[in-house]
Amino acid sequence: MTPERRYSARRAPADGRQSWELPLAILSAALVVALGVETMQLVERWRLAELRAAQAPQVQQAAKFRDQLQALGGETARLADGGDTAAQKIVDTMRQQGVTLKVGDK
């Protein structure tokens, strides 16, 4: 027997079968890591869903306030178009601040 074969790092069992311990250990470790990552992602999604649900009332209130503000601004713009000087001053001030008022469809 040559010295290279005698000191081989890989040895087969005495009965000639391949050893499945190392591949099975690697596969098991990969499965545990994959399950851990999936669990962390699931927990993160659950937390985000909770945050979204907690913010829902504030979002609804903001939308309601925005609608009311647009209605009020539209009425003010309509009065300004009709010649009301106070409404024209308000519209001009709003324009200077970067707010555009649109006339409502009433």
Helices and strands as residue ranges (DSSP letters): H 3-6, H 21-81, H 85-96
